[in-house]
Amino acid sequence: MSALRIRRFDPTNPAETDRLYEICLKTGDNGQDATGIYRDPHLIGTLYVGQYARFAPEFCFVLVDENDEVVGYAVGTPDSVAFDRTLEKHWWPQARATYPREKYPLSDMRDGYRDPQLVESLHTWSGSRPEVCEDFPAHFHIDLLPTAQGGGNGKRLLLRLLDEFRTTGVPGVHLGVSGKNKRAVGFYGRIGFEEVISEPWGYILGMRF
């Protein structure tokens, strides 16, 4: 895979925001395509990427191919606690109204789709952990389509976002990684992330600047 170009996300282009949601879905099963897992293709992006495009576009970077089509993204915020406050006022209320619990009972997961599980997460979202944010206030999400993987593209994209975080003066950055995604755990370890907290679902990793 040849090196792809990195540029800032364009928040004025609705199609580009839609593309972030699409990539989130196509990488939403521990890096694999989650299209067959969720009935609503927009739901997973509502939890993991749409809020950054809206409220922190200056910390959104994309990988684009020779046709300027987005094939990967890195999004985040240097101040997770402040970002959580913004979401509680301006993002989660609308999202919860769009996806009410009563329309997505957990019993519906018997059909193999995981939408109710995500809706439950949406309604119980607790935000970042204060004990982590004290030393690692920034956080991010990064996803690349298979066509964009390899050739160091993911590393270059992440380092671009980390450089942007550094300019704000934050002391560190964290993220959550599923324990099932061994490839991602190894990737972050090679960049310099270390385990901060071990959870039943995986790890919170952190890196100091």
Residue pairs with C-beta under 8 A, 6 or more apart in sequence:
1 147
1 148
1 149
1 150
1 151
1 153
2 151
3 151
3 152
3 153
3 156
4 63
4 64
4 65
4 71
4 72
4 148
4 151
4 153
5 63
5 64
6 61
6 62
6 63
6 64
6 156
6 157
6 160
7 61
7 62
7 64
8 57
8 58
8 60
8 61
8 62
9 16
9 20
9 53
9 57
9 60
9 61
9 62
9 73
9 75
10 16
11 17
11 53
11 54
11 57
11 60
16 62
16 70
17 50
17 53
19 69
19 70
20 45
20 49
20 50
20 53
20 60
20 62
20 70
20 73
20 75
21 41
21 42
21 44
21 45
21 49
21 50
22 41
22 45
23 49
23 70
23 71
23 72
23 73
23 143
23 144
23 145
24 44
24 45
24 48
24 49
24 143
25 33
25 34
25 35
25 38
25 41
25 44
25 45
26 33
26 34
26 35
26 145
27 33
27 34
27 143
27 144
27 145
28 34
28 37
28 38
28 44
28 48
29 37
30 178
30 180
30 181
30 184
31 143
31 181
31 183
31 184
34 44
35 41
37 112
37 113
37 114
38 44
38 113
38 114
38 115
38 118
39 113
39 115
40 99
40 115
43 99
43 115
43 118
43 119
44 118
46 95
46 98
46 99
46 122
47 95
47 118
47 121
47 122
47 125
48 141
49 73
49 75
49 141
49 143
50 91
51 83
51 87
51 91
52 59
52 60
52 75
52 76
52 77
52 141
53 60
53 75
54 91
55 77
55 83
55 86
55 87
55 90
55 91
56 75
56 76
56 77
56 83
58 164
59 75
59 76
59 77
59 78
59 140
59 161
59 164
59 165
60 73
60 74
60 75
61 73
61 74
61 75
61 157
61 160
61 161
61 164
62 70
62 72
62 73
62 74
63 70
63 71
63 72
63 73
63 144
63 148
63 153
63 157
64 70
64 71
65 71
65 147
65 148
71 144
71 145
71 147
71 148
72 142
72 143
72 144
72 145
72 148
72 153
72 154
72 157
73 141
73 142
73 143
73 144
73 157
74 140
74 141
74 142
74 157
74 158
74 160
74 161
75 140
75 141
75 142
75 161
76 138
76 139
76 140
76 141
76 161
76 165
76 173
77 83
77 138
77 139
77 140
78 137
78 138
78 165
78 168
78 170
79 137
79 138
79 170
80 127
80 128
80 133
80 137
80 138
80 139
80 174
81 127
81 128
81 130
81 133
81 137
83 128
84 127
84 128
87 125
87 127
88 127
92 122
92 125
95 122
96 122
96 123
99 119
99 122
101 119
101 120
101 123
104 115
104 116
104 119
104 120
105 116
106 116
106 117
106 120
107 116
108 115
108 116
109 116
109 117
128 139
129 197
129 204
132 174
132 196
132 197
132 204
132 206
133 174
135 171
135 172
135 206
135 208
136 171
136 172
136 173
136 174
136 196
136 206
136 207
136 208
137 170
137 171
137 172
137 173
138 165
138 168
138 170
138 172
138 173
138 174
139 173
139 174
139 175
140 158
140 161
140 173
140 175
141 175
142 154
142 157
142 158
142 161
144 153
144 154
144 157
148 154
154 187
155 187
155 191
158 191
159 191
162 173
162 207
162 209
165 173
165 209
166 209
170 209
171 208
171 209
172 206
172 207
172 208
172 209
173 206
173 207
173 209
174 196
174 204
174 205
174 206
174 207
175 188
175 193
175 204
175 205
176 199
176 201
176 202
176 203
176 204
176 205
177 184
177 185
177 188
177 202
177 203
177 204
177 205
178 184
178 201
178 202
179 185
179 201
179 202
179 203
180 202
181 202
185 202
185 203
185 205
188 205
189 205
191 207
192 207
193 205
193 206
193 207
194 205
194 206
194 207
195 203
195 204
195 205
196 203
196 204
196 205
196 206
197 203
197 204
